[in-house]
Amino acid sequence: MDSAIRNKATLLLVDDEAANLRLLQQTLQQDYQLVFAKNGAQALQLAASIKPALILLDIMMPDMTGIEVCQRLKQQPETQPIPVIFVTALDAEHDEASGFAAGCVDYITKPVSKAVVQARVKTHLSLVNADELRRSRLQIIQRLGKAAEFKDNETGMHVVRMSHYSRVLGLAYGLCEAQADDLLLAAPMHDVGKIGIPDSIMLKPGKLTDDEFSIMKQHPQIGADILGDADSDLLQLARSVALSHHEKWDGSGYPAGLAGEDIPLEGRIVAVADVFDALTSKRPYKEAWSVADTLAFMHDQKGKHFEPLLVDLLQQNLDQILAIKQRWTD
């Protein structure tokens, strides 16, 4: 198989009528690698073995209908993500409802229009590619987060906990679910810049000197430089978190000395989540603070280190926060 064929997306075309398969073949063969099945059982076997990018599936077939095939595809983890487009003569509203309930993403009615088939396939493959790109970017973020853990006294569970705290606080502040989920994914990047801090400083068991702390204070900017000016919304959010999570509400933080709402909301949220978990966790250089002592400290820092509203929201959502802490213990 030559490289041009290998680089084409693979489509599985399923229809018990050879004439219908030939028409789809003529419509799609120039742009895609095509595999054919004439019944439901064959379709299920091929879908599991070749993992096509998309399936065009007839509904009215003997032995096993397209609806049944789609249901079985969606029940198996290996084939569940594959988008299914029904190609069918059925057009009643209840027939469409049954198909969408089974898990299909679209309908194309027979007799098919070549332009419609080409456009629908291209659209849904674009959505698949967008999902894959987001997954790839997320994997990059997660692996960078793991790399940062090797340079820190913090544990991987700290990163997990503070990320979930950030999501809880984001929702309480008014973020929608999607925004809060993005913050959950971006928060682990808050200390990625520590990759660039010398081990002699990162792993020092005692208090840092003024010169050493000046070097440590470079890690937000280093993190922002590592994440760069990506076009991904998620990476942009992660960059903002890395750069701004040590800013303080009263302007005394670093690296830019931002104050109040000039600090990005994601940085203000992560600051509260990060400090709460750091104080309530045992480290080689300190014992864990009690929750009561930690909350007392954070209330004392309202309007200084932390946005006052976020400290209040932490208190109001303490049951959720403590449940997260219990679930992901060190």
Contacts in CASP RR format, 6 or more apart in sequence:
PFRMAT RR
TARGET T0000
AUTHOR 0000-0000-0000
METHOD contacts of the structure
MODEL  1
MDSAIRNKATLLLVDDEAANLRLLQQTLQQDYQLVFAKNGAQALQLAASI
KPALILLDIMMPDMTGIEVCQRLKQQPETQPIPVIFVTALDAEHDEASGF
AAGCVDYITKPVSKAVVQARVKTHLSLVNADELRRSRLQIIQRLGKAAEF
KDNETGMHVVRMSHYSRVLGLAYGLCEAQADDLLLAAPMHDVGKIGIPDS
IMLKPGKLTDDEFSIMKQHPQIGADILGDADSDLLQLARSVALSHHEKWD
GSGYPAGLAGEDIPLEGRIVAVADVFDALTSKRPYKEAWSVADTLAFMHD
QKGKHFEPLLVDLLQQNLDQILAIKQRWTD
5 33 0 8 1.000
8 31 0 8 1.000
8 32 0 8 1.000
8 33 0 8 1.000
9 32 0 8 1.000
9 33 0 8 1.000
9 52 0 8 1.000
9 53 0 8 1.000
9 54 0 8 1.000
9 125 0 8 1.000
10 32 0 8 1.000
10 33 0 8 1.000
10 34 0 8 1.000
10 35 0 8 1.000
10 50 0 8 1.000
10 51 0 8 1.000
10 52 0 8 1.000
10 53 0 8 1.000
11 28 0 8 1.000
11 32 0 8 1.000
11 33 0 8 1.000
11 34 0 8 1.000
11 35 0 8 1.000
11 52 0 8 1.000
11 53 0 8 1.000
11 54 0 8 1.000
11 55 0 8 1.000
11 56 0 8 1.000
11 121 0 8 1.000
12 35 0 8 1.000
12 36 0 8 1.000
12 37 0 8 1.000
12 43 0 8 1.000
12 46 0 8 1.000
12 47 0 8 1.000
12 50 0 8 1.000
12 52 0 8 1.000
12 54 0 8 1.000
12 55 0 8 1.000
12 56 0 8 1.000
13 21 0 8 1.000
13 24 0 8 1.000
13 25 0 8 1.000
13 28 0 8 1.000
13 34 0 8 1.000
13 35 0 8 1.000
13 36 0 8 1.000
13 37 0 8 1.000
13 55 0 8 1.000
13 56 0 8 1.000
14 36 0 8 1.000
14 37 0 8 1.000
14 38 0 8 1.000
14 39 0 8 1.000
14 40 0 8 1.000
14 42 0 8 1.000
14 43 0 8 1.000
14 55 0 8 1.000
14 56 0 8 1.000
14 57 0 8 1.000
14 58 0 8 1.000
14 61 0 8 1.000
14 66 0 8 1.000
14 69 0 8 1.000
15 21 0 8 1.000
15 24 0 8 1.000
15 38 0 8 1.000
15 58 0 8 1.000
15 61 0 8 1.000
15 87 0 8 1.000
16 38 0 8 1.000
16 39 0 8 1.000
16 58 0 8 1.000
16 61 0 8 1.000
16 62 0 8 1.000
17 58 0 8 1.000
18 38 0 8 1.000
20 58 0 8 1.000
20 87 0 8 1.000
20 110 0 8 1.000
21 36 0 8 1.000
21 38 0 8 1.000
23 112 0 8 1.000
24 34 0 8 1.000
24 56 0 8 1.000
24 87 0 8 1.000
24 112 0 8 1.000
24 117 0 8 1.000
25 34 0 8 1.000
25 36 0 8 1.000
26 114 0 8 1.000
27 112 0 8 1.000
27 114 0 8 1.000
27 117 0 8 1.000
27 118 0 8 1.000
28 34 0 8 1.000
28 117 0 8 1.000
28 118 0 8 1.000
28 121 0 8 1.000
31 118 0 8 1.000
32 121 0 8 1.000
35 46 0 8 1.000
35 50 0 8 1.000
35 52 0 8 1.000
37 43 0 8 1.000
37 46 0 8 1.000
39 61 0 8 1.000
39 62 0 8 1.000
39 63 0 8 1.000
39 64 0 8 1.000
40 61 0 8 1.000
40 63 0 8 1.000
40 64 0 8 1.000
40 66 0 8 1.000
40 68 0 8 1.000
40 69 0 8 1.000
41 63 0 8 1.000
41 64 0 8 1.000
43 55 0 8 1.000
43 57 0 8 1.000
43 69 0 8 1.000
44 69 0 8 1.000
44 72 0 8 1.000
44 73 0 8 1.000
44 79 0 8 1.000
46 52 0 8 1.000
47 55 0 8 1.000
47 73 0 8 1.000
47 79 0 8 1.000
47 82 0 8 1.000
48 76 0 8 1.000
48 78 0 8 1.000
48 79 0 8 1.000
51 78 0 8 1.000
51 79 0 8 1.000
51 82 0 8 1.000
52 82 0 8 1.000
53 82 0 8 1.000
53 125 0 8 1.000
53 128 0 8 1.000
54 82 0 8 1.000
54 83 0 8 1.000
54 84 0 8 1.000
54 85 0 8 1.000
54 121 0 8 1.000
54 124 0 8 1.000
54 125 0 8 1.000
54 128 0 8 1.000
55 73 0 8 1.000
55 82 0 8 1.000
55 83 0 8 1.000
55 84 0 8 1.000
55 85 0 8 1.000
56 85 0 8 1.000
56 87 0 8 1.000
56 108 0 8 1.000
56 117 0 8 1.000
56 121 0 8 1.000
57 66 0 8 1.000
57 69 0 8 1.000
57 70 0 8 1.000
57 84 0 8 1.000
57 85 0 8 1.000
57 86 0 8 1.000
57 87 0 8 1.000
57 104 0 8 1.000
58 66 0 8 1.000
58 86 0 8 1.000
58 87 0 8 1.000
58 88 0 8 1.000
59 65 0 8 1.000
59 66 0 8 1.000
59 67 0 8 1.000
59 86 0 8 1.000
59 88 0 8 1.000
59 90 0 8 1.000
59 95 0 8 1.000
59 99 0 8 1.000
60 66 0 8 1.000
60 88 0 8 1.000
60 89 0 8 1.000
60 90 0 8 1.000
61 69 0 8 1.000
66 86 0 8 1.000
67 98 0 8 1.000
67 99 0 8 1.000
67 102 0 8 1.000
70 84 0 8 1.000
70 86 0 8 1.000
70 99 0 8 1.000
70 102 0 8 1.000
70 103 0 8 1.000
70 104 0 8 1.000
71 102 0 8 1.000
71 103 0 8 1.000
73 79 0 8 1.000
73 80 0 8 1.000
73 82 0 8 1.000
73 84 0 8 1.000
74 80 0 8 1.000
74 102 0 8 1.000
74 103 0 8 1.000
83 105 0 8 1.000
83 106 0 8 1.000
83 124 0 8 1.000
83 127 0 8 1.000
83 128 0 8 1.000
84 103 0 8 1.000
84 104 0 8 1.000
84 105 0 8 1.000
85 104 0 8 1.000
85 105 0 8 1.000
85 106 0 8 1.000
85 107 0 8 1.000
85 108 0 8 1.000
85 120 0 8 1.000
85 121 0 8 1.000
85 124 0 8 1.000
86 99 0 8 1.000
86 104 0 8 1.000
86 106 0 8 1.000
86 107 0 8 1.000
86 108 0 8 1.000
87 108 0 8 1.000
87 110 0 8 1.000
87 112 0 8 1.000
87 117 0 8 1.000
88 95 0 8 1.000
88 107 0 8 1.000
88 108 0 8 1.000
88 109 0 8 1.000
88 110 0 8 1.000
89 109 0 8 1.000
89 110 0 8 1.000
90 96 0 8 1.000
90 109 0 8 1.000
91 109 0 8 1.000
96 107 0 8 1.000
99 107 0 8 1.000
105 124 0 8 1.000
106 120 0 8 1.000
106 124 0 8 1.000
108 116 0 8 1.000
108 117 0 8 1.000
108 120 0 8 1.000
134 232 0 8 1.000
134 234 0 8 1.000
137 232 0 8 1.000
137 234 0 8 1.000
137 235 0 8 1.000
138 185 0 8 1.000
138 234 0 8 1.000
140 235 0 8 1.000
141 185 0 8 1.000
141 186 0 8 1.000
141 188 0 8 1.000
141 189 0 8 1.000
141 234 0 8 1.000
141 235 0 8 1.000
141 238 0 8 1.000
142 188 0 8 1.000
144 189 0 8 1.000
144 192 0 8 1.000
144 226 0 8 1.000
144 227 0 8 1.000
145 159 0 8 1.000
145 188 0 8 1.000
145 189 0 8 1.000
145 192 0 8 1.000
147 192 0 8 1.000
147 195 0 8 1.000
148 188 0 8 1.000
148 189 0 8 1.000
148 191 0 8 1.000
148 192 0 8 1.000
148 193 0 8 1.000
148 194 0 8 1.000
148 195 0 8 1.000
149 155 0 8 1.000
149 156 0 8 1.000
149 159 0 8 1.000
151 194 0 8 1.000
151 195 0 8 1.000
151 196 0 8 1.000
151 197 0 8 1.000
151 199 0 8 1.000
151 202 0 8 1.000
152 191 0 8 1.000
152 194 0 8 1.000
152 202 0 8 1.000
153 202 0 8 1.000
153 203 0 8 1.000
153 283 0 8 1.000
153 284 0 8 1.000
153 285 0 8 1.000
154 191 0 8 1.000
154 278 0 8 1.000
154 283 0 8 1.000
155 281 0 8 1.000
155 330 0 8 1.000
157 328 0 8 1.000
157 329 0 8 1.000
157 330 0 8 1.000
158 277 0 8 1.000
158 278 0 8 1.000
158 281 0 8 1.000
158 330 0 8 1.000
159 187 0 8 1.000
159 188 0 8 1.000
160 188 0 8 1.000
160 328 0 8 1.000
161 277 0 8 1.000
161 324 0 8 1.000
161 325 0 8 1.000
161 328 0 8 1.000
162 187 0 8 1.000
162 190 0 8 1.000
162 270 0 8 1.000
162 273 0 8 1.000
162 274 0 8 1.000
162 276 0 8 1.000
162 277 0 8 1.000
163 184 0 8 1.000
163 185 0 8 1.000
163 187 0 8 1.000
163 188 0 8 1.000
163 273 0 8 1.000
164 184 0 8 1.000
164 324 0 8 1.000
164 328 0 8 1.000
165 272 0 8 1.000
165 273 0 8 1.000
165 276 0 8 1.000
165 277 0 8 1.000
165 314 0 8 1.000
165 321 0 8 1.000
165 324 0 8 1.000
166 183 0 8 1.000
166 184 0 8 1.000
166 187 0 8 1.000
166 266 0 8 1.000
166 269 0 8 1.000
166 270 0 8 1.000
166 273 0 8 1.000
167 180 0 8 1.000
167 181 0 8 1.000
167 183 0 8 1.000
167 184 0 8 1.000
167 187 0 8 1.000
168 317 0 8 1.000
168 320 0 8 1.000
168 321 0 8 1.000
168 324 0 8 1.000
169 269 0 8 1.000
169 272 0 8 1.000
169 273 0 8 1.000
169 310 0 8 1.000
169 313 0 8 1.000
169 314 0 8 1.000
169 317 0 8 1.000
170 179 0 8 1.000
170 180 0 8 1.000
170 183 0 8 1.000
170 269 0 8 1.000
171 177 0 8 1.000
171 180 0 8 1.000
172 313 0 8 1.000
172 316 0 8 1.000
172 317 0 8 1.000
173 265 0 8 1.000
173 269 0 8 1.000
173 309 0 8 1.000
173 310 0 8 1.000
173 313 0 8 1.000
175 183 0 8 1.000
182 233 0 8 1.000
182 234 0 8 1.000
182 237 0 8 1.000
183 237 0 8 1.000
183 241 0 8 1.000
183 266 0 8 1.000
183 269 0 8 1.000
183 270 0 8 1.000
185 234 0 8 1.000
185 238 0 8 1.000
186 234 0 8 1.000
186 237 0 8 1.000
186 238 0 8 1.000
186 240 0 8 1.000
186 241 0 8 1.000
186 266 0 8 1.000
187 241 0 8 1.000
187 266 0 8 1.000
187 270 0 8 1.000
187 273 0 8 1.000
189 223 0 8 1.000
189 227 0 8 1.000
189 238 0 8 1.000
189 239 0 8 1.000
189 241 0 8 1.000
189 242 0 8 1.000
190 241 0 8 1.000
190 242 0 8 1.000
190 245 0 8 1.000
190 270 0 8 1.000
190 274 0 8 1.000
191 219 0 8 1.000
191 242 0 8 1.000
192 223 0 8 1.000
192 226 0 8 1.000
192 227 0 8 1.000
192 238 0 8 1.000
192 242 0 8 1.000
193 219 0 8 1.000
193 220 0 8 1.000
193 222 0 8 1.000
193 223 0 8 1.000
193 226 0 8 1.000
193 242 0 8 1.000
194 202 0 8 1.000
194 219 0 8 1.000
194 222 0 8 1.000
195 222 0 8 1.000
195 223 0 8 1.000
195 226 0 8 1.000
196 219 0 8 1.000
196 222 0 8 1.000
197 215 0 8 1.000
197 216 0 8 1.000
197 218 0 8 1.000
197 219 0 8 1.000
197 222 0 8 1.000
198 215 0 8 1.000
201 208 0 8 1.000
201 212 0 8 1.000
201 215 0 8 1.000
201 216 0 8 1.000
204 212 0 8 1.000
205 284 0 8 1.000
205 285 0 8 1.000
206 285 0 8 1.000
208 216 0 8 1.000
217 246 0 8 1.000
217 254 0 8 1.000
217 255 0 8 1.000
218 255 0 8 1.000
220 242 0 8 1.000
220 243 0 8 1.000
220 244 0 8 1.000
220 245 0 8 1.000
220 246 0 8 1.000
220 254 0 8 1.000
220 255 0 8 1.000
221 243 0 8 1.000
221 255 0 8 1.000
223 239 0 8 1.000
223 242 0 8 1.000
223 243 0 8 1.000
224 239 0 8 1.000
224 242 0 8 1.000
224 243 0 8 1.000
226 242 0 8 1.000
227 235 0 8 1.000
227 238 0 8 1.000
227 239 0 8 1.000
227 242 0 8 1.000
228 235 0 8 1.000
228 239 0 8 1.000
229 236 0 8 1.000
229 239 0 8 1.000
230 236 0 8 1.000
230 239 0 8 1.000
237 266 0 8 1.000
240 264 0 8 1.000
240 266 0 8 1.000
240 267 0 8 1.000
241 266 0 8 1.000
241 267 0 8 1.000
241 270 0 8 1.000
243 255 0 8 1.000
243 256 0 8 1.000
244 256 0 8 1.000
244 258 0 8 1.000
244 263 0 8 1.000
244 264 0 8 1.000
244 266 0 8 1.000
244 267 0 8 1.000
244 268 0 8 1.000
245 267 0 8 1.000
245 270 0 8 1.000
245 271 0 8 1.000
245 274 0 8 1.000
246 253 0 8 1.000
246 254 0 8 1.000
246 255 0 8 1.000
246 271 0 8 1.000
247 253 0 8 1.000
247 254 0 8 1.000
247 256 0 8 1.000
247 257 0 8 1.000
247 258 0 8 1.000
247 259 0 8 1.000
247 263 0 8 1.000
247 267 0 8 1.000
247 268 0 8 1.000
247 271 0 8 1.000
248 257 0 8 1.000
248 259 0 8 1.000
248 271 0 8 1.000
248 304 0 8 1.000
248 305 0 8 1.000
248 306 0 8 1.000
249 259 0 8 1.000
249 260 0 8 1.000
249 263 0 8 1.000
249 268 0 8 1.000
249 303 0 8 1.000
249 304 0 8 1.000
249 305 0 8 1.000
249 306 0 8 1.000
249 307 0 8 1.000
249 308 0 8 1.000
250 259 0 8 1.000
250 260 0 8 1.000
250 303 0 8 1.000
250 304 0 8 1.000
250 305 0 8 1.000
251 257 0 8 1.000
251 258 0 8 1.000
251 259 0 8 1.000
251 260 0 8 1.000
252 304 0 8 1.000
260 268 0 8 1.000
260 307 0 8 1.000
263 307 0 8 1.000
268 306 0 8 1.000
268 307 0 8 1.000
268 310 0 8 1.000
269 310 0 8 1.000
271 305 0 8 1.000
271 306 0 8 1.000
272 298 0 8 1.000
272 306 0 8 1.000
272 307 0 8 1.000
272 310 0 8 1.000
272 311 0 8 1.000
272 314 0 8 1.000
275 298 0 8 1.000
275 305 0 8 1.000
275 306 0 8 1.000
276 294 0 8 1.000
276 298 0 8 1.000
276 314 0 8 1.000
276 321 0 8 1.000
277 325 0 8 1.000
279 288 0 8 1.000
279 289 0 8 1.000
279 293 0 8 1.000
279 294 0 8 1.000
279 297 0 8 1.000
280 288 0 8 1.000
280 289 0 8 1.000
280 290 0 8 1.000
280 291 0 8 1.000
280 294 0 8 1.000
280 325 0 8 1.000
281 288 0 8 1.000
281 330 0 8 1.000
282 288 0 8 1.000
282 330 0 8 1.000
289 297 0 8 1.000
291 318 0 8 1.000
291 322 0 8 1.000
295 314 0 8 1.000
295 315 0 8 1.000
295 318 0 8 1.000
298 306 0 8 1.000
298 311 0 8 1.000
298 314 0 8 1.000
299 311 0 8 1.000
299 315 0 8 1.000
301 311 0 8 1.000
302 308 0 8 1.000
302 311 0 8 1.000
302 312 0 8 1.000
314 321 0 8 1.000
END
